[in-house]
Amino acid sequence: MKLIFAIINNDDSHSVQSALTKNGFQATKLASSGGFLLSGNTTFMICSEDENVDAILETIKEHSHKRRQFVPNAASYGTGTYTDFPVEVMVGGATVFVTNIERFEKV
């Protein structure tokens, strides 16, 4: 048995949740935020039998899209002043952790 932690951009959260549900996978949805961009994410916790992990990962992959976004960047040039220059970064997609579960119960 596996526990999957999938961190998804909020823009893709609804699509991922709908696809997981449609494919018969149950997930617990948690609000989270990233440390780099401080933007909103959704973390899904999914407990699954080992043989379903690849199907779950494929579902997440199909519905989590990377995109380019401009974000402000405070850069110091040794003068002690800070200037905001927008920087293009890749956001979205999914960060997924799969761990072994010793015991799982629904009570």
C-alpha positions in Angstrom: 0.0 0.0 0.0 1.3 3.5 -0.9 0.6 7.0 0.2 0.9 9.6 -2.5 1.4 13.3 -1.7 0.7 15.3 -4.9 1.4 19.1 -4.7 -0.6 20.8 -7.5 -0.9 24.4 -8.6 -4.3 25.8 -7.6 -5.0 26.5 -11.3 -5.1 22.7 -11.9 -6.6 21.6 -8.6 -10.2 21.2 -9.7 -9.3 19.4 -12.9 -7.0 16.9 -11.0 -9.6 16.3 -8.3 -12.4 15.7 -10.9 -10.2 13.3 -12.8 -9.2 11.4 -9.7 -12.8 11.1 -8.6 -13.9 10.1 -12.1 -11.3 7.3 -12.1 -12.5 6.0 -8.7 -9.6 7.3 -6.6 -10.3 9.1 -3.3 -8.1 11.9 -2.1 -7.9 14.2 0.8 -7.4 17.8 -0.3 -5.2 20.2 1.7 -4.5 23.9 1.1 -0.8 24.6 0.9 1.6 27.3 -0.3 5.0 27.1 -2.0 8.1 28.5 -0.3 9.7 30.0 -3.5 6.8 31.9 -5.0 4.6 31.9 -1.9 1.7 31.0 -4.2 -1.3 28.8 -3.5 -1.1 25.1 -4.1 -3.3 22.1 -3.3 -1.8 19.0 -1.7 -3.6 15.8 -2.4 -3.1 12.8 -0.1 -4.1 9.6 -1.8 -3.8 6.1 -0.2 -3.7 3.4 -2.9 -2.9 -0.2 -3.6 0.5 -0.6 -5.2 -1.0 -1.6 -8.6 -3.0 1.7 -8.9 0.0 4.1 -8.3 0.9 4.3 -12.0 -2.7 5.1 -13.0 -3.0 7.8 -10.3 0.3 9.4 -11.4 -0.8 9.3 -15.0 -4.1 11.0 -14.1 -2.2 13.7 -12.1 0.2 14.2 -15.0 -2.6 14.6 -17.6 -4.3 17.3 -15.6 -1.3 19.3 -14.2 0.1 21.7 -16.7 3.3 23.6 -16.6 3.1 27.2 -17.6 5.3 30.3 -17.7 4.6 33.2 -15.4 6.3 36.5 -14.7 7.0 37.2 -11.0 8.6 40.2 -9.3 12.2 39.8 -8.4 13.9 42.0 -5.8 17.6 42.1 -6.8 20.4 43.9 -5.1 23.3 45.2 -7.1 25.7 45.9 -4.2 24.3 49.4 -3.9 22.0 48.7 -1.0 19.0 49.5 -3.2 16.5 47.0 -4.4 14.8 47.1 -7.8 11.9 45.0 -9.0 12.5 43.2 -12.3 9.9 40.7 -13.5 11.4 37.3 -14.0 9.9 34.5 -16.1 9.6 31.2 -14.2 7.9 27.9 -14.8 5.0 27.1 -12.5 2.4 24.4 -12.4 2.9 20.7 -13.1 3.0 18.5 -10.0 5.5 17.5 -7.3 4.7 14.0 -6.2 6.0 11.9 -3.3 5.1 8.2 -3.0 5.7 6.5 0.3 5.1 3.0 1.8 2.2 2.7 4.2 2.3 0.1 6.9 -1.3 0.4 7.9 -4.4 2.2 6.6 -7.8 2.3 8.2 -11.0 4.3 7.7 -12.9 4.5 10.9 
